[in-house]
Amino acid sequence: MKVLVLGSGGREHALCWKIAKSSKVSKIYCAPGNGGTAELAENMDINVDDIDKLLEFALENNIDLTVVGPEQPLVLGIVDRFQEEGLKIFGVNKECARLEGSKEFSKVFMEKYNIPTAKYKTFTDLEDAIEGIKEFSYPLVIKADGLCAGKGVVICHSEDEAKDTLKDILGNKIFGDEGNKVVIEEFLDGVETSLLCVVTKDKIVPMESAKDYKKIYDGDKGPNTGGVGCISPSPIFNEELSEKIEKNILNNIRYGLAKENLDFRGILFIGLMVVKGEPKVLEFNTRFGDPETEVLIPRLDSDIVELFEKTIDGTFMKSDLKWNNDRAMTVVLVSEGYPNEYEKGFKIINIDKVDNNTIVFHNGTKIVDKDLVTNGGRVLSVTSLGKTLDETIKNAYENVEKINFSNMYYRKDIGKI
């Protein structure tokens, strides 16, 4: 079968890597792809938000299965469009994608169905929002309502910082229409962890857990990023926590989806904060996470194409998910300056020197005159596997040190805190 993967990051490279291992697949396309996907798939120069062109390509090339990586095409309704043309596509429909596309929509859903989350209020008017922050203590969290490429969430530690953030989003429109509305939330102080679930019909089946590192600097300092490291499984996951998540969160999500007639078929990413042993939901994403995918996919023993097909047709069972017992860790090599201004176009060397227990997934790379060069803020995800976390950390950092490009930066404490 022929498979089309949409996206250009480490998540999509990891998906292509796993799809290529399926005996069902004869050809993979990736739109637009990157320097890493080019080794596994034929990259197509089509943007993920160009739904018409993607649909035309899929029809003309008899694509058997399309796999959507990023959130933007889901929110734009690509699944609905493809299904109208009789095409098989893995991802949630436009209505379900609102759980990620609108932070207000997801908070209302959580509140309505008793899913534990932070106290919040929503505002569209700047003066009302400035008045509204008086109801919260510091630190507090301000979120632009829509999609902002992972940059729409700000933790504010003072009234002045909160006012400036609100002025930027609602007044100066730094996120455009995605910031026409803001959600102000109480700050939850605990341990953050990620849980991805396969959802189809009335089933919500958790995948293995992961812990994402969002802050750019060691010690969890500095601004938030899209994620600069990850480990799997998450050290805080135990039977007691899993039972609480199933009882208080997954059961309520399952009930809420049914009551709202949301035909959710795809991946539900649940960002969690565990506060004094109690899990609370920070956010929903309606697709694979990045860099969570780079640590989960290498641990998955199942044929991922079969999982996609069974999720689409509603026959997926918990027993279809099979995992190995390895620990996995990824360190994301970034361009210095990320998540703010950074340079790109630097030659990347020595990727071929990494060990067999290490996979290098490409986040932001491209091929220029046969050279692999940097093409983004997050450049490479160096993923290692081992039998223990300590072994995995050692493997990962030993291999990170073999790779080089100008202005390369990475955190040195992934998996250690």
Backbone torsions as a table, in degrees:
resi	resn	phi	psi	omega
1	MET	NA	157.7	179.3
2	LYS	-104.7	131.1	-175.3
3	VAL	-121.5	136.4	175.3
4	LEU	-112.9	123.0	177.4
5	VAL	-107.5	132.0	-178.8
6	LEU	-104.0	125.9	177.5
7	GLY	137.7	175.8	-174.6
8	SER	-142.8	18.3	-175.2
9	GLY	-112.6	-168.3	178.6
10	GLY	-64.2	-34.5	176.8
11	ARG	-58.6	-47.3	-177.6
12	GLU	-69.6	-35.9	175.9
13	HIS	-62.8	-43.3	178.8
14	ALA	-63.4	-39.7	178.0
15	LEU	-65.5	-44.1	177.4
16	CYS	-60.9	-41.4	179.7
17	TRP	-58.8	-42.9	-178.7
18	LYS	-77.6	-39.9	178.5
19	ILE	-60.7	-37.1	-179.1
20	ALA	-63.7	-19.5	179.9
21	LYS	-84.7	-7.7	-179.6
22	SER	-79.8	132.3	178.8
23	SER	-69.6	-13.1	-179.5
24	LYS	-77.3	-18.7	-167.6
25	VAL	-101.1	130.7	178.3
26	SER	-108.7	-22.4	-176.0
27	LYS	-153.5	135.4	177.3
28	ILE	-122.2	133.1	169.8
29	TYR	-112.4	149.1	174.9
30	CYS	-134.3	126.9	-177.9
31	ALA	-122.8	118.4	-4.8
32	PRO	-85.9	-14.1	178.8
33	GLY	77.6	-174.5	178.7
34	ASN	-150.9	-170.0	-177.4
35	GLY	-64.2	-26.4	178.8
36	GLY	-81.4	-42.8	179.2
37	THR	-64.7	-25.2	-179.6
38	ALA	-61.7	-21.8	179.1
39	GLU	-80.2	-17.4	-175.4
40	LEU	-116.7	-25.0	-171.8
41	ALA	-137.3	168.0	170.9
42	GLU	-92.8	114.0	-179.7
43	ASN	-73.0	137.0	178.3
44	MET	-117.3	131.6	-176.5
45	ASP	-81.0	69.4	178.1
46	ILE	-131.6	127.2	179.6
47	ASN	-71.2	150.0	-176.2
48	VAL	-67.7	-19.7	179.9
49	ASP	-94.1	1.2	178.7
50	ASP	-91.4	76.4	-171.9
51	ILE	-62.3	-40.4	-178.6
52	ASP	-61.2	-45.6	-177.8
53	LYS	-69.5	-37.8	177.6
54	LEU	-64.6	-42.0	178.8
55	LEU	-63.5	-43.3	178.2
56	GLU	-60.7	-43.6	179.4
57	PHE	-62.7	-44.9	-178.1
58	ALA	-63.1	-40.4	179.6
59	LEU	-69.8	-44.5	-177.4
60	GLU	-67.7	-29.7	-176.3
61	ASN	-103.6	10.6	176.5
62	ASN	52.4	49.6	-179.9
63	ILE	-68.8	128.3	-178.1
64	ASP	-84.0	-29.1	-177.9
65	LEU	-152.5	129.5	173.1
66	THR	-110.1	135.5	179.9
67	VAL	-118.4	120.2	-176.8
68	VAL	-92.6	123.1	178.4
69	GLY	-86.6	-65.3	-173.4
70	PRO	-82.6	169.4	-174.7
71	GLU	-78.4	-31.9	-171.8
72	GLN	-55.9	-50.3	179.4
73	PRO	-64.4	-29.5	177.1
74	LEU	-64.9	-45.5	179.9
75	VAL	-65.3	-31.8	178.6
76	LEU	-76.4	-11.5	175.4
77	GLY	94.1	27.8	-178.1
78	ILE	-63.0	-35.0	-178.7
79	VAL	-64.0	-44.3	178.6
80	ASP	-59.9	-44.5	-178.2
81	ARG	-64.2	-44.8	-179.5
82	PHE	-65.5	-42.1	-179.4
83	GLN	-64.9	-34.8	177.1
84	GLU	-60.8	-28.3	179.5
85	GLU	-94.5	8.4	177.6
86	GLY	77.5	18.8	-179.3
87	LEU	-93.6	142.4	178.6
88	LYS	-84.9	126.6	-176.7
89	ILE	-142.8	135.9	179.4
90	PHE	-97.6	118.1	-179.0
91	GLY	155.3	166.9	-176.4
92	VAL	-88.9	156.1	178.9
93	ASN	-74.6	172.9	-173.2
94	LYS	-60.2	-39.5	-178.5
95	GLU	-64.5	-44.2	179.3
96	CYS	-68.9	-31.9	-179.3
97	ALA	-65.1	-15.3	176.8
98	ARG	-63.1	-22.8	177.1
99	LEU	-62.7	-22.8	172.0
100	GLU	-104.9	-37.0	-173.6
101	GLY	-68.7	-22.4	177.6
102	SER	-133.3	115.2	179.6
103	LYS	-66.9	-32.3	176.4
104	GLU	-64.9	-45.0	179.8
105	PHE	-57.8	-43.4	-178.4
106	SER	-69.5	-37.2	179.0
107	LYS	-67.9	-39.0	177.0
108	VAL	-62.8	-41.4	177.9
109	PHE	-61.3	-46.1	-180.0
110	MET	-61.1	-45.3	-178.6
111	GLU	-63.9	-43.4	-176.5
112	LYS	-63.8	-34.5	-174.7
113	TYR	-111.5	26.1	171.3
114	ASN	54.6	41.5	175.2
115	ILE	-92.2	118.6	-174.5
116	PRO	-59.2	127.4	-178.6
117	THR	-155.0	178.6	-179.3
118	ALA	-76.6	148.9	171.8
119	LYS	-60.4	142.9	-175.7
120	TYR	-150.9	165.4	169.1
121	LYS	-146.0	149.7	-177.4
122	THR	-113.3	140.9	-179.1
123	PHE	-139.5	148.1	172.1
124	THR	-117.0	-19.4	-178.0
125	ASP	-102.4	132.7	-175.7
126	LEU	-60.8	-48.1	-177.3
127	GLU	-64.5	-40.1	177.2
128	ASP	-61.8	-40.9	-178.8
129	ALA	-66.0	-41.8	178.5
130	ILE	-62.9	-38.5	175.7
131	GLU	-67.8	-34.8	-176.8
132	GLY	-68.2	-26.3	-178.7
133	ILE	-66.6	-16.5	178.8
134	LYS	-65.1	-19.0	-179.4
135	GLU	-83.5	-2.4	-176.3
136	PHE	-119.9	151.3	172.6
137	SER	-96.3	172.1	-177.5
138	TYR	-108.1	147.2	-0.7
139	PRO	-70.9	158.8	172.9
140	LEU	-132.3	168.1	-175.8
141	VAL	-118.2	132.5	175.7
142	ILE	-117.9	127.6	-177.5
143	LYS	-124.5	129.9	167.3
144	ALA	-67.5	141.4	-171.7
145	ASP	-64.9	-39.3	-171.8
146	GLY	-95.5	-166.9	180.0
147	LEU	-76.2	129.0	-178.9
148	CYS	-135.0	33.5	177.9
149	ALA	53.8	38.6	176.4
150	GLY	78.7	6.6	-174.7
151	LYS	-113.6	8.8	-173.5
152	GLY	-92.8	12.3	-179.2
153	VAL	-119.0	125.2	-178.5
154	VAL	-127.4	128.8	173.1
155	ILE	-92.7	120.2	-175.8
156	CYS	-107.7	133.2	-175.8
157	HIS	-105.1	-1.5	-180.0
158	SER	-152.0	165.8	179.1
159	GLU	-64.1	-41.1	179.6
160	ASP	-61.7	-42.6	179.4
161	GLU	-64.6	-39.6	179.1
162	ALA	-65.5	-44.2	179.2
163	LYS	-62.5	-43.1	179.6
164	ASP	-62.8	-39.6	179.7
165	THR	-65.7	-43.6	178.2
166	LEU	-63.6	-38.9	178.1
167	LYS	-64.5	-39.8	178.9
168	ASP	-62.9	-44.8	-173.2
169	ILE	-79.6	-52.8	-174.8
170	LEU	-85.5	-31.5	-177.5
171	GLY	-90.4	-56.2	-176.3
172	ASN	-86.1	-7.2	175.1
173	LYS	54.9	46.7	-178.1
174	ILE	-65.4	-19.8	175.8
175	PHE	-108.8	13.6	179.9
176	GLY	61.8	-142.6	-178.0
177	ASP	-67.1	-20.4	178.4
178	GLU	-65.7	-17.7	179.2
179	GLY	-111.0	25.8	176.5
180	ASN	-68.5	-15.8	-178.8
181	LYS	-138.2	144.2	175.5
182	VAL	-124.8	151.0	172.1
183	VAL	-112.9	123.5	174.5
184	ILE	-101.9	128.5	-175.2
185	GLU	-127.2	153.7	168.1
186	GLU	-68.1	150.2	178.8
187	PHE	-85.3	126.6	177.8
188	LEU	-96.9	122.1	-177.7
189	ASP	-102.1	110.1	-179.0
190	GLY	-171.3	-151.2	179.7
191	VAL	-108.6	124.1	-177.6
192	GLU	-86.9	142.3	176.8
193	THR	-152.2	163.6	-175.7
194	SER	-122.0	141.6	175.4
195	LEU	-134.6	117.1	175.5
196	LEU	-98.4	137.5	-178.3
197	CYS	-127.0	143.8	169.4
198	VAL	-87.4	126.4	-176.7
199	VAL	-123.6	130.5	173.2
200	THR	-158.7	135.8	-176.1
201	LYS	51.1	-121.4	-176.9
202	ASP	-99.2	14.7	-177.0
203	LYS	-105.0	136.1	168.4
204	ILE	-129.3	106.8	-174.5
205	VAL	-113.1	114.5	-179.9
206	PRO	-65.8	141.3	168.9
207	MET	-86.2	-175.5	174.9
208	GLU	-64.7	154.4	-176.2
209	SER	-82.6	165.3	177.7
210	ALA	-151.6	155.4	174.5
211	LYS	-122.1	121.6	-178.1
212	ASP	-98.1	143.1	175.8
213	TYR	-108.9	111.5	-172.2
214	LYS	-95.0	-30.7	-176.0
215	LYS	-74.1	145.5	-173.0
216	ILE	-74.1	-31.0	-173.3
217	TYR	-106.8	158.7	176.2
218	ASP	-53.8	149.8	-179.7
219	GLY	75.1	17.4	-177.2
220	ASP	56.4	48.8	177.8
221	LYS	-109.1	161.5	174.2
222	GLY	87.5	-174.8	-176.1
223	PRO	-72.7	159.6	174.7
224	ASN	-68.4	151.1	175.6
225	THR	-128.4	-174.6	172.5
226	GLY	-75.3	-5.4	-178.3
227	GLY	122.8	122.7	-176.2
228	VAL	-119.1	12.8	176.8
229	GLY	177.5	162.0	-178.2
230	CYS	-164.2	148.7	173.3
231	ILE	-131.6	152.8	175.8
232	SER	-145.6	133.5	-0.2
233	PRO	-76.1	165.2	175.8
234	SER	-71.2	132.8	-176.8
235	PRO	-61.9	-23.7	-174.9
236	ILE	-86.5	-8.1	-178.2
237	PHE	-76.0	123.5	173.4
238	ASN	-139.1	-179.9	-175.8
239	GLU	-62.3	-39.9	-179.1
240	GLU	-63.3	-45.8	-179.8
241	LEU	-65.9	-41.4	179.0
242	SER	-60.4	-40.2	178.8
243	GLU	-65.4	-39.1	178.2
244	LYS	-65.5	-40.8	179.6
245	ILE	-64.7	-43.1	179.6
246	GLU	-62.8	-47.0	-174.4
247	LYS	-72.6	-46.3	-170.3
248	ASN	-96.1	-18.1	-175.5
249	ILE	-118.8	-60.8	-174.8
250	LEU	-63.4	-43.0	178.3
251	ASN	-60.6	-39.7	-179.2
252	ASN	-72.5	-35.3	175.5
253	ILE	-64.5	-44.8	180.0
254	ARG	-57.8	-46.1	179.4
255	TYR	-64.7	-43.3	-179.1
256	GLY	-64.0	-42.3	178.3
257	LEU	-60.6	-41.1	-179.7
258	ALA	-67.0	-45.2	-178.6
259	LYS	-64.3	-34.2	-178.8
260	GLU	-88.5	2.2	-178.1
261	ASN	55.3	40.5	177.9
262	LEU	-92.5	111.0	-178.7
263	ASP	-84.8	77.4	-173.5
264	PHE	-84.6	115.9	177.1
265	ARG	-133.3	101.9	-177.9
266	GLY	162.1	-146.6	-178.3
267	ILE	-105.8	129.7	170.3
268	LEU	-108.7	116.0	177.5
269	PHE	-95.3	121.1	-179.9
270	ILE	-110.8	113.0	173.5
271	GLY	-83.9	123.7	-173.4
272	LEU	-118.8	147.0	166.5
273	MET	-120.5	123.1	179.9
274	VAL	-96.3	110.2	-175.7
275	VAL	-108.4	111.0	-179.5
276	LYS	52.0	43.5	176.4
277	GLY	85.1	-4.6	-177.8
278	GLU	-107.5	123.7	-179.0
279	PRO	-79.7	134.9	174.2
280	LYS	-129.4	148.7	-176.3
281	VAL	-88.2	124.6	174.3
282	LEU	-84.1	-43.7	-174.7
283	GLU	-163.7	161.2	169.2
284	PHE	-111.4	138.0	163.7
285	ASN	-120.1	150.2	-173.9
286	THR	-112.3	39.5	-179.6
287	ARG	-165.4	175.5	175.7
288	PHE	-60.4	142.9	176.2
289	GLY	-83.6	164.2	176.4
290	ASP	-139.7	111.3	26.5
291	PRO	-100.3	12.7	-179.3
292	GLU	-57.1	-38.2	-178.8
293	THR	-59.5	-35.1	-176.6
294	GLU	-70.1	-18.1	175.0
295	VAL	-103.9	-24.6	-179.4
296	LEU	-80.9	-44.0	-175.4
297	ILE	-60.1	-42.3	178.1
298	PRO	-66.2	-16.8	178.6
299	ARG	-92.2	-7.4	-176.8
300	LEU	-86.2	121.5	178.9
301	ASP	-91.2	-18.8	-178.4
302	SER	-68.9	157.5	171.4
303	ASP	-73.4	114.4	-173.0
304	ILE	-68.7	-28.5	179.3
305	VAL	-67.8	-39.3	175.3
306	GLU	-63.0	-39.0	177.8
307	LEU	-61.9	-43.9	179.1
308	PHE	-60.8	-46.9	-177.0
309	GLU	-64.1	-42.3	-179.3
310	LYS	-68.9	-32.9	176.4
311	THR	-67.0	-41.4	-179.8
312	ILE	-64.2	-43.9	-175.7
313	ASP	-91.3	-0.5	173.5
314	GLY	84.3	10.9	-178.6
315	THR	-98.1	3.0	-178.1
316	PHE	-60.0	137.3	177.4
317	MET	-124.8	156.2	179.0
318	LYS	-56.1	-35.2	-178.5
319	SER	-68.4	-12.6	178.6
320	ASP	-73.9	-18.3	178.8
321	LEU	-90.2	115.5	179.2
322	LYS	-124.1	131.2	-174.3
323	TRP	-122.3	150.6	169.7
324	ASN	-89.6	170.7	-174.3
325	ASN	-94.1	7.6	-179.8
326	ASP	-66.5	153.9	165.4
327	ARG	-91.4	146.3	179.7
328	ALA	-131.7	145.0	179.8
329	MET	-146.3	140.4	174.4
330	THR	-126.6	138.0	173.4
331	VAL	-112.6	124.6	-177.9
332	VAL	-92.7	121.8	175.5
333	LEU	-87.5	124.4	-174.8
334	VAL	-118.7	164.2	172.8
335	SER	-80.2	130.6	-179.0
336	GLU	-55.1	132.8	-176.4
337	GLY	108.3	-26.6	176.2
338	TYR	-60.2	138.5	14.1
339	PRO	-90.6	12.2	177.2
340	ASN	-99.9	-135.2	-176.5
341	GLU	-74.5	140.0	177.6
342	TYR	-152.6	161.2	176.8
343	GLU	-98.9	157.1	176.0
344	LYS	-139.6	174.1	-178.9
345	GLY	99.3	12.2	-179.6
346	PHE	-87.8	140.4	-180.0
347	LYS	-68.7	135.4	179.0
348	ILE	-102.8	129.9	-177.1
349	ILE	-124.6	155.6	170.6
350	ASN	72.9	18.2	173.3
351	ILE	-60.5	-33.9	-178.1
352	ASP	-71.3	-4.7	-178.4
353	LYS	-90.8	-3.8	-176.2
354	VAL	-72.3	157.1	-177.0
355	ASP	-73.1	169.1	179.7
356	ASN	-68.1	-23.3	-180.0
357	ASN	-87.0	12.8	-176.9
358	THR	-129.0	137.3	177.1
359	ILE	-119.2	133.5	176.9
360	VAL	-105.2	109.3	176.2
361	PHE	-94.2	136.3	-176.8
362	HIS	-90.7	128.2	176.0
363	ASN	-97.9	-57.4	-178.2
364	GLY	-131.7	83.6	179.0
365	THR	-138.5	162.0	170.4
366	LYS	-154.1	163.6	178.3
367	ILE	-96.5	125.2	176.0
368	VAL	-129.1	116.0	-178.8
369	ASP	51.0	45.2	177.9
370	LYS	72.4	0.0	175.9
371	ASP	-98.4	143.2	173.9
372	LEU	-87.1	124.1	-177.4
373	VAL	-129.2	160.7	178.8
374	THR	-71.6	143.2	-177.1
375	ASN	-147.7	35.3	179.9
376	GLY	180.0	176.6	176.6
377	GLY	-73.7	-51.3	170.7
378	ARG	-88.4	123.3	-170.9
379	VAL	-104.8	-53.6	-176.8
380	LEU	-138.5	145.0	171.3
381	SER	-111.4	109.8	-178.7
382	VAL	-92.3	108.2	-172.6
383	THR	-109.3	126.5	177.6
384	SER	-120.3	153.4	178.6
385	LEU	-120.4	147.9	177.7
386	GLY	-162.6	170.3	-179.3
387	LYS	-80.5	-23.4	176.4
388	THR	-130.2	161.5	178.9
389	LEU	-64.0	-41.5	179.7
390	ASP	-60.2	-43.2	178.7
391	GLU	-63.5	-40.0	-178.5
392	THR	-67.4	-42.8	177.3
393	ILE	-59.3	-46.2	-179.6
394	LYS	-60.5	-47.1	179.9
395	ASN	-59.3	-46.3	-175.0
396	ALA	-61.8	-49.7	-175.2
397	TYR	-72.2	-31.9	174.9
398	GLU	-61.6	-37.5	-179.1
399	ASN	-81.0	-32.2	174.5
400	VAL	-57.5	-40.7	-176.1
401	GLU	-68.7	-13.7	178.6
402	LYS	-81.5	-23.2	-174.2
403	ILE	-93.4	147.8	-179.7
404	ASN	-151.1	143.6	165.4
405	PHE	-155.2	156.2	-178.0
406	SER	-59.5	140.1	177.7
407	ASN	63.2	32.3	178.2
408	MET	-79.7	137.3	177.6
409	TYR	-139.3	147.3	173.8
410	TYR	-156.7	154.6	175.2
411	ARG	-74.3	145.3	-176.7
412	LYS	-107.5	9.2	-177.1
413	ASP	-123.6	19.5	177.9
414	ILE	-63.8	131.2	-179.5
415	GLY	83.1	-10.4	-176.0
416	LYS	-99.1	-15.9	178.4
417	ILE	-128.7	NA	NA
